[in-house]
């Protein structure tokens, strides 16, 4: 009897195994196909477009062949004779799924070639992005893991019915597909990838960016041919803050977050809200350093830099970088450009959120300035502040929390309320920006010095409800990403008078494109030369640009591109809500 009982209990389980296996295989297949379809953009619209093109038969045939190669490569990977080949491409493709889905949750749209280029340019911010967006990575990890396990399950099913594929074919065919896709993008532009398998477009875009890094070398910059006359002042300082939106201070002379400016009002000329050149740090800094003007971006790598102009007019040039440790270059800076700079100071402090030395980095800049402007030689100084780049928590001491509720340390943006996000941002500005100005205005003699202060871009604090990026996204829809402060600090009588004479006309009218010509005129270059090549300085009424760019500006020679931009309406309201704010004395 016991034996008979065991057999009766075993048979239902044995009978259920094929059913369970079939269901698991079916679900795995659905997962694989579902992920492929989800990551594939505009398949039918691209097919429709090609069918109506000038040579529809050829174009549709090429499209079909690419899809056949894609499917053949996937089958080869799934049935590869050597398990190691399958594991390699399994991990590779699952990684592509993870990246795609992660950025989809953050951007609220699919990745493009511009996004990949931007990721490469801004790769130094990967750590900050991880701290701010880690919660958006959890679901993609699960999907990527499910995709990987599903590939393994489908492999088992295929090998039970079909013979295995050559390991050489399985190893090489996906690489061939990626290479073909990358070549098409290089020759025809990103639109060539429309409608193709998404898990291959991402590696294809990365291959394009790698190709661009290898073949597109920067040309030699033109020398300065203009002759500078007598400079207007001995020391010229350009301060580029990080991620400071103009509507949080200085919009209408309300310095609630930066009372140190109100305490030194005799030294401050406030031009209100200016428009950034771009909503990405690197592009804005490049415009400020290279003097690029709208309509001549193709000349970006040929033009003389601000360093060359300052040296030609007899100034000692200094670059102070509080964002990256020594040896790390960002914001399109490279070794060739460093060759034009007399001295480079990168503040060597490990970036640990809420660490005292890290939070005081921008305050330490002032100590360097005191020694630089205290001598008798003329100095031109360009500063990249650490500023208030996300995550905002960790940029100020917990004891200096003025607005509550605020985000907690390491709290991701996806788990935060908008009110807490706003409060943390305001707290960071109140500590960092006010503390910097307080030290600067109390330590530097501005009688023979001028400071031009702006920020690289503003911040989108989830106003538009689309995606989670605070800046540097191509379709933001938020004017706040391009709203930056524009202040001039000086007590030099004649220079202050010149700035004040244009303040009323240029209030809320300026942009980053006005900074370079202003610096040139201060350095002693003739107005006619400056206006002809770089546009108007702040000393004169300017025509408001009122927009910032959101696309690639400095594209490789093999590309063709239309520049995309976002307008900044003149009456964009301030988001700052004044609250009880004690006077700040950062230690």
C-alpha positions in Angstrom: 0.0 0.0 0.0 2.7 2.6 0.8 4.4 2.0 -2.6 1.0 2.4 -4.4 0.3 5.6 -2.5 3.7 7.1 -3.5 3.1 6.3 -7.2 -0.3 7.9 -7.2 1.1 11.1 -5.5 4.0 11.3 -8.0 2.1 10.9 -11.2 0.2 14.2 -11.0 3.4 16.1 -10.2 5.1 14.4 -13.2 2.2 15.2 -15.4 2.3 18.8 -14.3 6.0 19.3 -15.1 5.5 19.7 -18.9 2.6 22.1 -18.3 4.7 24.1 -15.8 7.7 24.1 -18.2 5.6 25.2 -21.1 4.1 28.0 -19.1 7.5 29.2 -17.9 8.9 29.1 -21.4 5.8 30.9 -22.7 6.2 33.6 -20.1 9.9 33.9 -20.8 9.2 34.3 -24.5 6.6 37.0 -23.8 9.1 38.9 -21.6 11.8 38.8 -24.3 9.4 39.8 -27.1 7.8 42.5 -24.9 11.1 44.1 -24.0 12.2 44.1 -27.6 9.0 45.8 -28.7 9.0 48.3 -25.8 12.5 49.4 -26.6 11.9 49.6 -30.4 10.8 53.1 -31.3 8.5 54.0 -34.2 8.6 50.7 -36.1 5.4 51.2 -38.0 5.9 54.9 -38.6 9.4 54.3 -39.9 8.2 51.5 -42.2 5.5 53.9 -43.5 8.0 56.6 -44.0 10.3 54.3 -46.0 7.5 53.1 -48.1 6.8 56.6 -49.2 10.4 57.6 -49.7 12.1 58.4 -53.0 13.3 54.7 -53.4 10.7 52.7 -51.3 11.6 49.2 -52.6 15.3 49.6 -51.8 14.8 51.4 -48.4 12.1 48.9 -47.2 14.3 46.0 -48.3 17.3 47.4 -46.4 15.1 47.9 -43.3 13.8 44.3 -43.6 17.3 42.9 -44.0 18.5 44.7 -40.9 15.6 43.2 -38.9 16.4 39.7 -40.3 20.0 40.2 -39.3 18.9 41.3 -35.8 16.6 38.3 -35.4 19.3 35.9 -36.7 21.8 37.3 -34.3 19.5 36.9 -31.4 18.8 33.3 -32.4 22.5 32.7 -32.8 23.1 34.1 -29.3 20.3 32.0 -27.8 21.6 28.8 -29.4 25.3 29.4 -29.2 27.3 26.2 -28.8 29.5 27.6 -26.1 27.7 28.8 -23.0 30.3 31.5 -22.4 29.3 33.2 -25.7 25.7 33.2 -24.6 26.5 34.5 -21.2 28.5 37.4 -22.6 25.8 38.6 -25.0 23.1 37.8 -22.4 24.8 40.1 -19.9 25.6 42.7 -22.6 22.0 42.9 -23.9 20.5 42.8 -20.4 22.8 45.7 -19.5 21.4 47.6 -22.5 17.9 46.9 -21.3 18.8 48.2 -17.8 20.2 51.5 -19.2 17.3 52.0 -21.5 14.7 51.5 -18.8 16.6 53.5 -16.2 16.8 56.6 -18.5 13.2 56.1 -19.6 12.0 56.4 -16.0 14.3 59.5 -15.5 13.7 61.2 -18.9 10.2 60.0 -19.5 11.3 59.3 -23.1 13.5 57.0 -25.0 17.3 57.5 -25.3 18.7 59.3 -28.3 22.2 59.9 -29.6 22.2 63.3 -27.9 21.5 61.6 -24.6 24.5 59.3 -25.1 26.7 62.1 -26.1 25.6 64.1 -23.0 26.2 61.1 -20.8 29.7 60.9 -22.1 30.4 64.7 -21.7 28.9 64.8 -18.2 30.3 61.4 -17.1 32.0 63.1 -14.2 28.5 63.6 -12.6 27.8 59.9 -12.5 28.2 59.6 -8.8 25.9 62.6 -8.1 23.3 61.1 -10.5 23.5 57.8 -8.7 22.8 59.4 -5.3 19.9 61.4 -6.7 18.2 58.9 -8.9 19.0 55.5 -7.3 15.3 54.7 -6.7 14.7 54.9 -10.4 17.2 52.1 -11.0 15.4 49.4 -8.9 12.7 48.5 -11.3 15.1 48.4 -14.3 17.3 46.0 -12.4 14.4 43.7 -11.9 13.3 43.9 -15.6 16.9 43.4 -16.8 17.2 40.4 -14.5 13.9 39.0 -15.7 15.1 39.6 -19.3 18.3 37.8 -18.7 16.7 34.8 -17.0 14.1 34.7 -19.8 16.8 34.5 -22.4 18.3 31.5 -20.6 14.9 29.8 -20.5 14.3 30.5 -24.2 17.8 29.1 -24.9 16.9 25.8 -23.2 13.7 25.5 -25.2 15.4 26.3 -28.5 18.3 23.9 -27.9 15.7 21.1 -27.2 14.3 21.6 -30.7 17.1 23.0 -32.9 20.8 22.3 -33.3 23.2 24.7 -31.7 24.8 27.6 -33.6 28.4 28.1 -34.3 30.1 30.0 -31.4 31.9 32.1 -33.9 28.7 33.2 -35.6 27.0 33.8 -32.2 29.9 35.9 -31.0 30.3 38.0 -34.2 26.9 38.5 -35.7 25.5 40.8 -32.9 28.7 42.9 -33.3 28.1 43.1 -37.0 24.6 44.3 -36.5 25.7 47.0 -34.0 28.5 48.0 -36.4 26.1 48.4 -39.3 23.6 50.4 -37.2 26.4 52.7 -36.0 27.7 53.2 -39.6 24.2 54.1 -40.7 23.9 56.7 -37.9 27.3 58.2 -38.8 26.3 58.5 -42.5 22.6 59.3 -42.3 22.1 60.7 -38.8 20.2 59.4 -35.7 17.0 59.0 -37.7 18.6 56.0 -39.4 18.1 54.0 -36.2 14.3 54.7 -36.1 12.3 51.5 -36.0 15.2 49.2 -35.4 15.7 46.9 -32.3 16.1 49.0 -29.2 18.5 46.7 -27.5 20.9 47.2 -30.4 20.4 51.0 -30.9 21.9 51.8 -27.5 25.2 49.9 -28.2 25.1 51.4 -31.7 24.9 55.0 -30.3 27.7 54.3 -27.9 29.8 53.0 -30.8 29.1 56.3 -32.7 30.2 58.4 -29.7 33.4 56.2 -29.4 34.0 56.7 -33.1 33.7 60.4 -32.7 36.2 60.5 -29.9 38.7 58.7 -32.0 38.4 60.5 -35.3 37.2 64.0 -34.5 40.2 65.9 -33.2 40.0 69.5 -32.2 41.7 71.9 -34.7 44.3 74.4 -33.6 42.8 77.6 -32.3 43.3 80.8 -34.1 45.7 83.3 -32.5 44.6 86.7 -31.1 45.2 89.4 -33.8 43.4 92.3 -32.1 45.4 94.8 -30.1 44.2 95.7 -26.6 44.5 99.2 -25.4 44.4 100.3 -21.7 42.4 97.8 -19.6 39.5 99.2 -17.6 40.5 97.5 -14.3 43.3 95.4 -12.9 41.5 92.2 -11.9 38.8 90.5 -13.8 37.0 87.6 -12.2 34.3 85.5 -13.9 32.4 83.3 -11.4 30.2 80.5 -12.9 28.1 78.9 -10.3 26.5 75.5 -10.6 22.7 75.0 -10.9 21.6 78.3 -9.4 18.2 79.5 -10.7 17.8 83.2 -11.0 14.3 83.3 -9.6 15.6 82.2 -6.2 17.6 85.4 -5.7 18.3 88.6 -7.5 15.2 88.5 -9.7 13.9 91.8 -8.3 16.6 92.8 -5.8 15.0 90.5 -3.2 18.1 88.9 -1.6 16.3 86.9 1.1 18.4 83.9 0.5 21.6 85.9 0.0 21.5 88.8 2.5 25.2 89.4 2.1 24.4 91.0 -1.3 21.9 93.4 0.4 24.5 94.2 3.0 26.9 95.3 0.2 24.4 96.9 -2.1 26.9 99.6 -3.0 29.1 97.0 -4.8 26.3 95.1 -6.6 24.8 95.8 -10.0 22.0 93.3 -10.5 20.8 92.6 -14.0 18.0 90.3 -12.9 17.2 87.2 -14.8 19.6 86.3 -17.7 19.3 83.4 -20.1 21.9 80.7 -20.1 23.4 79.5 -23.4 22.4 75.9 -22.7 20.7 73.8 -20.0 23.9 71.6 -19.8 26.9 72.8 -17.8 29.5 71.9 -20.3 28.0 73.7 -23.2 27.3 76.9 -21.2 30.9 76.9 -19.9 32.3 76.4 -23.4 30.2 79.4 -24.7 31.5 81.6 -21.8 35.2 80.6 -22.3 35.3 80.5 -26.1 33.1 83.4 -27.1 30.8 81.3 -29.3 27.8 83.3 -30.7 24.5 81.9 -32.0 24.8 81.0 -35.6 28.5 80.2 -35.5 28.7 77.1 -33.4 30.7 75.4 -36.1 33.5 77.8 -35.3 33.6 76.8 -31.6 36.9 74.9 -31.8 38.6 77.5 -34.0 38.0 80.7 -32.1 40.6 82.1 -29.6 39.7 81.4 -26.0 39.2 83.9 -23.2 42.6 82.8 -21.9 44.3 83.9 -25.2 42.7 87.3 -25.1 43.6 87.8 -21.5 47.2 86.9 -22.0 47.4 89.1 -25.1 46.3 92.1 -23.0 48.9 91.4 -20.4 46.9 89.6 -17.7 47.9 86.5 -15.8 45.2 83.9 -16.3 44.1 81.5 -13.6 41.5 78.8 -13.7 40.0 77.7 -10.4 37.9 74.5 -10.5 36.0 73.5 -7.3 34.0 70.7 -9.1 36.6 68.1 -9.9 39.8 66.8 -8.3 43.3 67.5 -9.9 43.8 65.8 -13.2 40.1 65.5 -14.0 38.9 67.8 -16.8 35.2 68.7 -17.5 33.1 71.3 -19.3 34.9 70.6 -22.6 38.2 71.6 -21.0 41.2 69.7 -22.5 44.9 69.7 -22.3 45.2 72.0 -25.3 43.1 74.7 -23.6 45.1 74.2 -20.4 48.1 75.3 -22.4 46.7 78.8 -22.7 46.3 79.1 -18.9 49.1 80.4 -16.7 48.0 78.5 -13.6 45.2 76.0 -12.8 43.9 75.4 -9.3 41.7 72.4 -8.7 40.7 72.0 -5.1 41.7 68.6 -3.9 38.8 67.7 -1.6 37.1 64.3 -1.7 33.4 64.8 -2.5 31.6 63.3 0.4 28.1 64.6 1.0 27.7 66.7 4.2 31.5 66.4 4.9 32.7 69.7 6.3 35.6 70.2 3.9 33.3 69.3 0.9 30.6 71.8 2.0 33.2 74.6 2.4 34.9 74.1 -1.0 33.4 77.3 -2.5 34.4 79.3 0.6 38.0 78.1 0.1 37.9 79.7 -3.3 37.9 83.1 -1.7 41.2 82.3 0.1 42.8 81.7 -3.3 41.3 85.0 -4.7 42.7 87.0 -1.8 46.3 86.0 -2.7 45.8 86.4 -6.4 44.3 89.9 -6.5 46.4 91.1 -3.6 49.5 91.5 -5.8 50.3 94.3 -8.3 50.0 92.3 -11.5 46.7 92.2 -13.5 44.8 88.9 -13.1 42.1 87.3 -15.1 40.4 84.5 -13.1 37.7 82.1 -14.3 36.0 80.1 -11.5 33.8 77.0 -11.6 32.0 76.9 -8.3 30.8 73.6 -6.8 27.5 75.3 -6.3 24.3 73.5 -5.6 24.3 70.7 -8.1 22.0 67.8 -7.1 21.8 66.1 -4.7 21.0 69.3 -2.8 21.1 67.5 0.6 24.8 67.2 1.6 25.6 70.6 0.2 24.8 72.4 3.5 25.1 71.4 7.2 22.0 69.9 8.8 22.1 72.7 11.4 21.6 75.2 8.6 18.2 73.8 7.5 16.1 76.9 7.2 13.2 75.6 5.1 11.3 72.5 6.1 10.2 69.9 5.4 13.4 69.1 3.5 14.7 66.0 1.8 16.8 63.6 3.9 20.4 62.8 3.1 20.7 60.4 0.2 16.9 60.6 -0.4 16.3 60.1 -4.1 14.2 62.6 -6.0 11.7 59.9 -7.0 10.7 59.4 -3.3 10.6 63.1 -2.4 7.8 65.6 -2.4 8.1 68.7 -4.5 7.9 70.9 -1.4 10.8 69.0 0.2 12.8 69.2 -3.0 12.2 73.0 -3.2 13.1 73.5 0.5 16.4 71.5 0.1 17.3 73.6 -2.9 16.6 76.8 -1.1 18.6 75.6 1.9 21.6 74.8 -0.3 21.5 78.3 -1.9 21.2 80.0 1.4 24.2 78.2 2.7 26.5 78.0 -0.3 25.8 81.1 -2.4 25.3 83.5 0.5 28.3 82.1 2.3 30.5 82.6 -0.8 29.4 86.2 -1.4 29.8 87.0 2.3 33.4 85.9 2.3 34.1 87.5 -1.1 32.7 90.9 -0.3 34.4 91.0 3.1 37.8 89.8 1.8 38.3 91.3 -1.6 39.0 95.0 -2.4 36.7 95.7 -5.3 38.1 99.2 -6.0 40.3 97.8 -8.8 38.5 94.5 -9.4 35.3 93.5 -11.2 33.4 90.2 -10.6 30.9 89.0 -13.2 28.7 86.3 -11.6 26.3 84.0 -13.3 25.4 80.3 -13.2 25.7 77.6 -15.9 22.0 76.9 -16.0 18.9 76.9 -13.8 16.9 74.1 -12.3 13.6 72.4 -13.2 12.2 71.4 -9.8 9.5 69.1 -11.3 7.4 72.0 -12.6 6.4 70.4 -15.8 5.6 66.9 -14.5 7.7 65.3 -17.3 10.6 63.2 -16.2 12.9 63.8 -13.2 15.9 65.6 -14.7 16.5 69.0 -13.2 18.5 70.2 -16.2 20.2 69.1 -19.4 17.3 67.3 -21.0 16.5 68.1 -24.6 12.7 68.4 -24.3 12.3 69.9 -20.9 9.5 72.3 -21.5 10.7 74.2 -18.5 12.0 77.8 -18.9 13.5 77.6 -15.4 16.4 75.5 -16.7 17.6 78.5 -18.6 17.0 81.2 -16.0 20.3 82.3 -14.4 21.4 85.3 -12.3 23.7 88.0 -13.8 25.4 90.2 -11.2 28.4 92.5 -11.4 30.4 93.3 -8.3 32.8 96.3 -8.3 33.4 99.6 -6.5 35.6 101.0 -9.3 33.9 104.4 -9.9 34.1 104.6 -13.7 33.4 101.0 -14.3 30.5 100.9 -11.9 29.1 104.0 -13.6 29.2 102.3 -17.0 27.5 99.2 -15.7 24.8 101.2 -13.9 24.1 103.2 -17.0 22.9 100.1 -18.8 21.2 98.4 -15.9 17.7 99.7 -16.5 17.9 98.9 -20.3 19.4 95.4 -19.7 17.4 94.3 -16.7 16.1 90.8 -17.5 17.6 91.1 -21.0 21.1 89.6 -20.9 22.3 86.2 -21.7 25.6 84.2 -21.4 26.4 85.4 -24.9 26.9 88.9 -23.5 29.6 87.9 -21.0 32.5 87.2 -23.4 32.3 90.6 -25.2 32.0 92.4 -21.8 35.2 90.7 -20.6 37.0 91.7 -23.8 36.1 95.3 -23.4 37.2 95.3 -19.8 40.5 93.8 -20.9 41.0 96.7 -23.3 39.8 95.5 -26.7 38.1 98.0 -28.9 34.3 98.1 -28.9 33.9 98.0 -32.7 36.1 94.8 -32.9 34.2 93.2 -30.0 30.8 94.0 -31.4 31.7 92.8 -34.9 33.0 89.4 -33.8 31.2 88.7 -30.5 28.1 91.0 -30.1 27.2 93.5 -27.5 28.8 93.9 -24.1 26.7 94.7 -21.0 27.6 98.3 -21.2 25.1 98.9 -24.1 21.5 98.1 -24.6 21.3 94.5 -25.9 18.6 92.7 -27.9 17.1 90.0 -25.7 17.8 86.5 -26.9 15.3 84.9 -24.5 16.1 81.3 -25.3 18.6 78.6 -24.3 19.8 75.7 -26.4 18.9 72.1 -25.5 20.7 70.1 -28.2 24.2 69.4 -29.3 26.1 72.6 -30.2 29.6 71.4 -31.1 28.9 68.4 -33.4 31.5 66.5 -35.3 32.2 67.4 -38.9 30.4 64.3 -40.3 27.1 65.2 -38.8 24.2 67.5 -39.9 22.0 69.0 -37.3 19.4 71.6 -36.5 19.8 73.3 -33.2 16.9 73.0 -30.7 16.1 75.6 -28.1 13.6 76.5 -25.4 12.2 79.9 -24.9 12.2 81.9 -21.6 9.2 84.1 -21.4 10.0 87.5 -20.0 7.3 87.2 -17.3 8.1 83.8 -16.1 7.1 83.9 -12.4 9.5 83.3 -9.5 9.1 80.1 -7.6 10.7 81.5 -4.4 8.4 81.8 -1.5 10.0 84.0 1.2 9.9 82.5 4.7 11.4 83.3 8.1 15.1 83.3 7.3 17.6 84.2 9.9 20.8 86.1 8.9 23.4 83.6 7.9 26.9 83.4 9.2 28.4 80.2 7.8 31.4 78.9 9.8 
